[in-house]
Amino acid sequence: MPVAAPTMTSSSPSRSPALLVLMLLLWIGLSGAALWHLRPESVSPDICRVR
């Protein structure tokens, strides 16, 4: 996040909210993927063993 802050300010202040929204979407996607991977493991450990 510290690396994205300077790029937003140097690029243009109007783009900062758009980047923040994109970062939020990426964060939600990562958390969702993590939960999705954890779900099948607890439901059916056989799939995890095969992998």
ZIGI-V140037 format. One record per pair of residues at least 12 apart in sequence whose C-alpha atoms are under 7 Angstrom apart, sorted by the first residue. I is the first residue (numbers start at 1). J is the second residue. Records with the same first field share a line. If there is no record, write none. Layout:
BEGIN
I=J  J
END
This chain:
BEGIN
none
END
